[in-house]
Amino acid sequence: MGLFKSKEQRRIERDIEIRKGISQIKRHIRSLEKSEKDYLKKARRAKQISSEQQLSFLKSTLKKTAAQKRLMERQLLNIETALQIKNQAEAHSQFAKSINAVSRSIAEMFGNTDLTQTQGDFERAMAQAQSMEERMEIFLDLANETMLGETGSSEELVTDEEIDALIESEVAESEGKGIDEAISKGLKEIEKELGKE
């Protein structure tokens, strides 16, 4: 089963082992701290009863315990630092993979896009649109001549004077509405005043 594990599964298993190791070291440090406190209490009692031999032995044991605790604390610090460096390396690796994926995506996009071809197609389309517009104008002129007996281009079907007249008419109508509203308002005010009396 272990032969067919994915990279992610192996990474997770390594993380679990690291965390187990950290937990064991922390438990051992706590145990050493407890032993240190116990040895200190016993050393105090040995001093109180003036037992130099017991005191000497407890001092030696305390020294070994403190040294072992310091060693375990250094190991813990080394493992935690190594874990932090590993996590940073994984983050950098993931960043590099993401950038690589984005780069490949951009390269594929531009690899599939021929800007020269696109520009040529655009210019042809614009020329065809212009040509179509000109042909439509000619067609409308011919249709007017045939159906109405009129001549002239489609632009002349509505003259500048007609546009000016439409604008003037709109302005007059708008002003008329304003006057009508003012008159209506004035009449309502007069009715109110008369109603009060």
Backbone bond lengths (Angstrom), bond angles and torsions (degrees), N, CA, C in turn:
res aa  C-N    CA-C-N  psi(-1)  N-CA   C-N-CA  omega(-1)  CA-C   N-CA-C  phi
1 M - - - 1.460 - - 1.524 111.97 -
2 G 1.370 116.72 -39.11 1.452 121.29 -176.41 1.511 113.53 -65.96
3 L 1.350 116.72 -21.41 1.465 120.31 -178.77 1.518 112.19 -71.86
4 F 1.324 117.17 -26.15 1.453 121.14 -172.44 1.530 113.46 -104.28
5 K 1.326 116.98 22.22 1.460 120.12 -179.87 1.526 109.88 -80.12
6 S 1.326 114.65 144.63 1.467 119.39 177.89 1.532 109.75 -76.91
7 K 1.311 114.95 166.75 1.477 120.18 177.25 1.519 110.69 -57.95
8 E 1.318 115.79 -40.61 1.468 120.64 -178.76 1.519 111.11 -64.90
9 Q 1.345 117.02 -41.82 1.466 120.42 178.26 1.526 110.60 -63.30
10 R 1.339 116.42 -42.90 1.470 119.68 179.24 1.524 110.87 -65.36
11 R 1.341 116.93 -37.51 1.469 120.70 178.19 1.525 110.14 -63.86
12 I 1.325 116.93 -43.06 1.473 121.31 179.54 1.529 110.25 -63.43
13 E 1.338 116.22 -43.01 1.472 119.49 178.85 1.528 111.28 -62.64
14 R 1.331 117.00 -40.18 1.477 120.10 177.49 1.529 110.20 -63.15
15 D 1.336 116.36 -42.53 1.471 119.95 178.79 1.522 110.98 -61.24
16 I 1.334 116.71 -40.84 1.472 121.04 179.39 1.524 109.89 -62.90
17 E 1.345 116.95 -44.45 1.471 121.07 179.21 1.530 111.32 -62.05
18 I 1.321 116.40 -41.70 1.477 120.33 178.99 1.523 109.65 -62.40
19 R 1.325 116.59 -45.44 1.471 120.34 -178.48 1.540 110.94 -65.78
20 K 1.335 116.21 -37.46 1.468 119.59 176.02 1.525 110.20 -61.20
21 G 1.350 115.96 -45.56 1.462 120.82 179.45 1.519 111.38 -60.13
22 I 1.331 116.78 -43.24 1.466 121.14 178.73 1.529 110.08 -62.13
23 S 1.333 117.19 -44.44 1.472 121.19 179.66 1.529 111.32 -61.98
24 Q 1.334 117.36 -42.17 1.467 120.39 179.36 1.523 111.13 -63.55
25 I 1.321 116.97 -43.80 1.467 120.19 179.39 1.524 110.08 -62.23
26 K 1.347 117.34 -42.98 1.467 120.35 179.51 1.528 111.10 -62.77
27 R 1.347 115.97 -41.67 1.474 119.51 177.13 1.527 110.60 -61.56
28 H 1.318 117.16 -43.06 1.464 121.60 -179.81 1.535 110.59 -64.02
29 I 1.335 117.22 -40.13 1.475 120.67 177.96 1.526 109.92 -62.92
30 R 1.349 116.71 -44.02 1.473 119.73 178.24 1.535 111.08 -61.07
31 S 1.326 115.09 -40.49 1.475 119.97 178.14 1.534 110.84 -63.29
32 L 1.339 117.13 -42.14 1.466 120.69 178.46 1.525 111.13 -65.31
33 E 1.347 117.08 -38.34 1.473 120.68 177.83 1.529 110.34 -62.64
34 K 1.332 115.01 -41.99 1.480 119.27 178.42 1.537 110.54 -63.47
35 S 1.347 115.78 -44.33 1.472 119.73 178.43 1.526 110.52 -62.21
36 E 1.326 116.49 -39.94 1.471 121.46 179.57 1.526 110.55 -60.00
37 K 1.338 116.03 -44.94 1.472 119.81 178.86 1.527 111.07 -63.55
38 D 1.339 115.20 -41.86 1.476 119.19 178.87 1.532 111.03 -63.11
39 Y 1.336 116.53 -43.82 1.467 119.93 179.26 1.524 111.17 -64.36
40 L 1.340 116.24 -36.21 1.476 119.93 177.83 1.536 110.80 -63.56
41 K 1.323 116.69 -44.03 1.476 119.96 178.55 1.539 110.14 -61.10
42 K 1.318 116.16 -43.85 1.466 120.55 -179.61 1.529 111.04 -66.47
43 A 1.334 116.12 -38.39 1.473 119.39 178.25 1.529 109.96 -64.64
44 R 1.312 117.04 -38.98 1.469 120.74 178.15 1.541 109.95 -62.62
45 R 1.358 114.31 -43.97 1.468 117.87 179.03 1.541 111.44 -64.54
46 A 1.366 115.56 -39.81 1.476 119.37 179.71 1.526 110.21 -63.30
47 K 1.325 116.65 -36.97 1.469 120.61 178.39 1.525 109.96 -68.63
48 Q 1.352 115.81 -39.82 1.462 120.15 -179.06 1.537 110.99 -63.52
49 I 1.316 115.70 -36.78 1.481 117.87 -179.10 1.535 111.58 -93.78
50 S 1.328 116.02 7.46 1.471 123.23 176.47 1.524 112.58 58.86
51 S 1.330 116.68 42.03 1.462 121.48 176.74 1.525 108.30 -98.39
52 E 1.350 114.79 91.29 1.466 120.43 -174.71 1.533 111.91 -64.83
53 Q 1.326 117.11 -36.48 1.462 120.48 -178.51 1.535 110.39 -66.04
54 Q 1.330 116.63 -45.20 1.473 121.88 177.68 1.539 109.74 -64.09
55 L 1.320 116.33 -42.50 1.473 121.32 -178.94 1.527 109.97 -62.39
56 S 1.305 117.20 -42.75 1.458 121.64 179.97 1.527 110.63 -63.68
57 F 1.341 115.59 -43.96 1.471 119.78 178.55 1.527 110.86 -63.12
58 L 1.332 118.33 -43.68 1.469 122.56 -179.09 1.531 111.24 -66.75
59 K 1.348 116.87 -35.95 1.467 120.00 176.36 1.532 110.08 -63.00
60 S 1.308 116.21 -42.70 1.463 121.22 179.46 1.532 110.35 -64.52
61 T 1.326 115.89 -43.42 1.472 120.82 178.91 1.523 110.66 -65.16
62 L 1.336 116.92 -40.98 1.474 121.32 177.04 1.523 110.65 -61.10
63 K 1.343 116.10 -41.23 1.458 120.56 -179.19 1.531 110.51 -63.03
64 K 1.354 116.51 -44.55 1.467 120.79 178.41 1.531 111.13 -63.81
65 T 1.336 115.38 -42.50 1.476 120.10 -179.47 1.525 110.61 -63.91
66 A 1.327 117.83 -44.63 1.468 122.27 179.28 1.530 110.27 -63.21
67 A 1.349 116.45 -40.02 1.472 120.07 179.12 1.522 110.24 -65.46
68 Q 1.329 116.35 -42.86 1.459 120.47 179.97 1.532 110.46 -65.37
69 K 1.334 116.14 -40.01 1.479 120.41 178.40 1.526 110.44 -63.22
70 R 1.332 116.08 -43.87 1.464 120.33 179.46 1.533 110.24 -62.73
71 L 1.340 116.92 -40.47 1.457 121.73 178.41 1.533 110.67 -62.48
72 M 1.334 116.32 -44.74 1.468 120.74 179.37 1.529 111.33 -65.14
73 E 1.334 116.82 -37.73 1.470 120.21 177.75 1.531 110.28 -64.15
74 R 1.338 116.87 -38.85 1.467 119.96 177.01 1.527 110.88 -65.33
75 Q 1.339 116.02 -41.95 1.458 119.44 178.15 1.530 110.82 -61.82
76 L 1.342 115.23 -43.25 1.464 119.96 178.44 1.523 110.38 -60.44
77 L 1.321 116.10 -45.07 1.465 120.67 179.64 1.528 110.30 -61.28
78 N 1.337 117.02 -42.54 1.471 120.61 178.84 1.516 111.91 -62.70
79 I 1.342 116.53 -44.95 1.471 119.50 -179.06 1.528 110.71 -66.15
80 E 1.342 117.35 -43.75 1.473 120.18 179.72 1.521 111.05 -63.10
81 T 1.331 116.86 -39.23 1.467 120.56 178.28 1.523 110.21 -66.11
82 A 1.355 116.54 -44.34 1.466 120.78 178.97 1.530 110.60 -61.83
83 L 1.348 116.82 -39.79 1.467 120.86 178.77 1.527 110.39 -63.95
84 Q 1.324 116.03 -42.19 1.465 119.86 178.77 1.536 110.53 -63.12
85 I 1.339 116.97 -42.47 1.467 120.74 178.60 1.532 109.93 -63.87
86 K 1.351 116.43 -41.57 1.470 120.49 177.96 1.534 110.79 -60.85
87 N 1.343 116.29 -44.50 1.474 119.79 179.83 1.521 111.24 -63.14
88 Q 1.336 116.09 -40.58 1.465 119.47 177.64 1.527 110.65 -64.48
89 A 1.346 116.37 -41.89 1.463 120.44 179.61 1.529 110.19 -62.62
90 E 1.343 116.47 -40.66 1.464 119.70 178.00 1.521 111.07 -64.47
91 A 1.343 117.00 -39.30 1.466 120.59 178.26 1.522 109.88 -64.22
92 H 1.342 116.93 -42.98 1.473 120.41 178.49 1.526 110.29 -64.43
93 S 1.335 115.54 -39.65 1.462 120.04 179.60 1.528 110.01 -63.89
94 Q 1.348 116.73 -43.34 1.463 120.41 179.14 1.519 110.74 -64.29
95 F 1.343 116.32 -39.64 1.457 120.72 177.46 1.531 109.75 -60.94
96 A 1.347 116.02 -45.73 1.465 120.39 -179.80 1.528 110.93 -62.00
97 K 1.350 116.68 -40.75 1.469 120.20 178.28 1.525 110.57 -63.68
98 S 1.340 116.30 -41.44 1.475 120.21 -179.82 1.523 110.73 -64.72
99 I 1.337 116.32 -44.96 1.471 120.29 178.85 1.524 109.73 -61.93
100 N 1.331 116.63 -41.02 1.457 121.06 179.35 1.527 110.34 -61.82
101 A 1.346 116.56 -42.88 1.467 120.71 179.48 1.526 110.66 -63.62
102 V 1.339 116.68 -42.51 1.467 120.61 178.60 1.528 109.65 -63.35
103 S 1.341 116.54 -43.39 1.463 120.82 -179.63 1.523 111.19 -61.36
104 R 1.344 115.67 -44.09 1.469 118.76 178.91 1.522 110.93 -63.14
105 S 1.334 116.03 -40.35 1.463 120.53 -179.86 1.530 110.83 -62.42
106 I 1.340 115.70 -44.66 1.469 119.98 179.36 1.525 109.78 -64.49
107 A 1.336 116.28 -43.87 1.467 120.19 -179.74 1.521 110.90 -61.19
108 E 1.337 116.51 -41.25 1.466 119.55 178.48 1.512 111.10 -64.23
109 M 1.343 116.17 -41.22 1.466 119.66 179.69 1.516 110.87 -60.28
110 F 1.331 115.33 -49.29 1.456 118.79 -177.61 1.523 111.28 -74.03
111 G 1.326 116.02 -26.67 1.457 118.91 177.18 1.517 111.06 -67.59
112 N 1.333 116.11 -33.27 1.462 120.85 -179.39 1.520 112.34 -87.45
113 T 1.317 117.49 -8.38 1.456 120.94 -177.27 1.522 109.49 -108.21
114 D 1.333 115.31 116.37 1.459 120.36 177.44 1.521 106.89 -99.13
115 L 1.336 115.86 101.24 1.468 119.59 -175.41 1.526 111.93 -64.76
116 T 1.322 117.43 -33.11 1.472 120.20 178.03 1.518 109.35 -63.71
117 Q 1.326 115.81 -44.69 1.467 120.78 178.78 1.533 109.74 -63.20
118 T 1.349 115.96 -43.98 1.468 120.49 -179.66 1.524 110.81 -60.85
119 Q 1.333 116.46 -43.84 1.465 119.98 -179.95 1.525 110.46 -64.03
120 G 1.332 117.31 -42.66 1.467 121.30 178.34 1.517 111.39 -60.63
121 D 1.350 115.85 -44.62 1.472 120.26 178.69 1.520 111.30 -61.85
122 F 1.354 115.99 -41.18 1.459 120.49 -179.95 1.535 110.53 -62.94
123 E 1.328 115.94 -46.54 1.473 119.70 -179.29 1.522 111.36 -62.78
124 R 1.343 117.37 -40.51 1.470 120.53 177.50 1.531 110.52 -63.54
125 A 1.342 116.03 -41.69 1.468 119.96 -179.59 1.525 110.79 -63.66
126 M 1.339 116.49 -41.51 1.464 119.77 179.22 1.530 110.98 -65.05
127 A 1.336 116.86 -40.94 1.471 120.64 178.76 1.525 110.00 -64.56
128 Q 1.332 117.03 -40.60 1.462 120.24 178.38 1.525 110.89 -65.50
129 A 1.336 116.56 -39.17 1.468 119.94 178.72 1.528 110.25 -64.15
130 Q 1.332 116.56 -42.40 1.468 121.20 178.60 1.521 109.81 -62.70
131 S 1.312 115.57 -44.81 1.462 120.78 179.94 1.526 110.38 -62.74
132 M 1.327 116.31 -42.03 1.469 120.94 179.56 1.522 110.52 -63.25
133 E 1.334 115.90 -40.70 1.470 120.24 179.01 1.527 110.74 -63.10
134 E 1.329 115.95 -43.79 1.471 119.65 179.49 1.525 110.22 -64.54
135 R 1.339 116.65 -42.40 1.466 119.50 179.47 1.524 111.10 -64.53
136 M 1.339 117.10 -36.56 1.462 120.24 179.16 1.522 110.23 -65.51
137 E 1.328 116.94 -39.87 1.465 120.43 178.41 1.523 111.02 -62.71
138 I 1.314 114.98 -44.12 1.477 119.42 178.62 1.519 109.63 -62.47
139 F 1.338 116.66 -42.81 1.461 120.76 179.79 1.526 110.94 -61.17
140 L 1.360 116.75 -44.50 1.464 119.84 -179.91 1.527 111.43 -63.90
141 D 1.324 115.82 -40.52 1.471 119.40 177.48 1.525 110.43 -60.15
142 L 1.341 116.28 -46.34 1.471 120.48 -179.81 1.528 110.48 -64.61
143 A 1.329 116.51 -39.75 1.463 119.92 179.99 1.520 110.41 -64.11
144 N 1.340 117.62 -41.60 1.470 121.13 178.74 1.526 110.66 -62.97
145 E 1.303 114.32 -43.59 1.475 118.21 179.69 1.523 110.17 -61.65
146 T 1.323 115.88 -43.07 1.453 120.08 -175.77 1.521 111.35 -71.27
147 M 1.343 116.39 -47.97 1.469 119.40 -173.58 1.517 112.80 -82.92
148 L 1.320 118.39 -41.43 1.459 120.13 -172.63 1.520 112.86 -109.80
149 G 1.297 115.26 -10.10 1.449 118.17 -177.45 1.510 112.03 73.15
150 E 1.359 116.93 17.57 1.464 121.12 179.72 1.515 109.18 -92.79
151 T 1.314 115.32 153.62 1.456 120.83 174.05 1.511 108.69 -123.54
152 G 1.330 116.39 163.60 1.468 119.98 -179.99 1.517 109.55 114.42
153 S 1.287 114.60 162.58 1.463 119.33 -177.02 1.524 110.04 -80.97
154 S 1.337 114.48 168.35 1.468 119.59 -178.22 1.516 111.74 -65.78
155 E 1.342 116.84 -24.79 1.463 119.70 179.08 1.519 111.30 -66.01
156 E 1.320 116.60 -27.45 1.462 119.92 -176.81 1.520 112.14 -88.64
157 L 1.316 119.34 0.28 1.462 121.23 177.96 1.519 110.51 -63.64
158 V 1.330 117.84 -33.21 1.460 122.68 175.09 1.524 105.84 -120.83
159 T 1.320 116.08 120.96 1.459 119.84 -176.37 1.525 111.03 -88.35
160 D 1.347 115.09 165.90 1.453 120.74 176.66 1.525 110.81 -61.86
161 E 1.321 116.56 -36.21 1.463 120.26 -179.85 1.540 111.20 -63.33
162 E 1.348 115.91 -39.49 1.457 119.58 179.18 1.538 110.85 -65.12
163 I 1.313 115.84 -40.03 1.472 120.02 178.01 1.524 109.72 -63.65
164 D 1.341 116.75 -45.21 1.477 120.45 178.58 1.521 110.28 -59.24
165 A 1.343 116.54 -43.03 1.468 120.50 -179.69 1.525 110.78 -62.98
166 L 1.345 117.61 -40.21 1.469 120.93 177.99 1.529 110.98 -61.73
167 I 1.322 115.64 -41.79 1.464 120.29 179.83 1.519 110.43 -65.15
168 E 1.328 116.57 -46.33 1.467 120.63 179.08 1.524 110.95 -59.95
169 S 1.321 115.81 -41.54 1.460 120.85 179.85 1.537 110.39 -62.19
170 E 1.342 116.17 -41.74 1.473 121.14 179.47 1.520 110.68 -64.10
171 V 1.341 115.65 -42.60 1.469 119.95 -179.86 1.523 110.08 -64.06
172 A 1.316 116.88 -45.23 1.469 120.80 -179.04 1.530 110.45 -62.89
173 E 1.310 115.49 -42.39 1.466 119.70 -179.82 1.533 110.54 -63.83
174 S 1.335 116.26 -41.19 1.457 121.25 179.25 1.526 110.85 -64.36
175 E 1.343 116.16 -43.09 1.471 120.45 178.82 1.518 110.23 -66.13
176 G 1.343 116.21 -38.52 1.466 120.89 178.84 1.516 110.61 -62.17
177 K 1.311 116.20 -40.47 1.462 120.01 178.35 1.518 109.96 -63.62
178 G 1.318 115.62 -39.47 1.463 119.61 179.29 1.523 111.02 -63.53
179 I 1.346 116.68 -41.25 1.471 120.85 179.00 1.519 109.93 -67.04
180 D 1.355 116.11 -43.20 1.469 120.08 178.77 1.525 110.66 -59.14
181 E 1.329 116.48 -42.27 1.470 120.52 -179.76 1.528 110.33 -65.40
182 A 1.319 117.00 -40.28 1.464 120.51 179.92 1.532 110.21 -64.94
183 I 1.341 116.57 -40.51 1.471 120.80 179.50 1.532 109.58 -64.95
184 S 1.349 116.36 -45.60 1.466 120.31 179.96 1.514 110.92 -59.92
185 K 1.328 115.97 -42.66 1.454 120.47 179.73 1.536 111.05 -62.90
186 G 1.340 115.15 -42.97 1.464 119.62 179.34 1.527 112.15 -62.90
187 L 1.353 115.93 -40.88 1.459 120.28 179.25 1.532 111.15 -63.97
188 K 1.324 116.97 -40.35 1.463 120.87 179.62 1.520 110.57 -64.02
189 E 1.328 116.61 -39.49 1.465 119.84 179.43 1.531 110.90 -65.68
190 I 1.333 115.38 -39.14 1.478 119.47 178.51 1.526 109.71 -64.71
191 E 1.363 116.10 -41.06 1.473 119.77 179.63 1.512 111.11 -62.71
192 K 1.336 116.48 -38.89 1.459 120.56 178.64 1.525 110.53 -62.89
193 E 1.327 115.24 -46.00 1.463 120.03 -179.52 1.534 111.57 -61.74
194 L 1.331 115.12 -41.43 1.462 119.13 179.09 1.525 110.75 -67.50
195 G 1.332 117.01 -35.09 1.468 121.71 179.46 1.521 111.65 -66.19
196 K 1.320 117.24 -31.00 1.461 121.43 -179.39 1.518 110.90 -70.30
197 E 1.314 114.81 -32.15 1.466 118.85 -175.93 1.503 107.54 -79.43
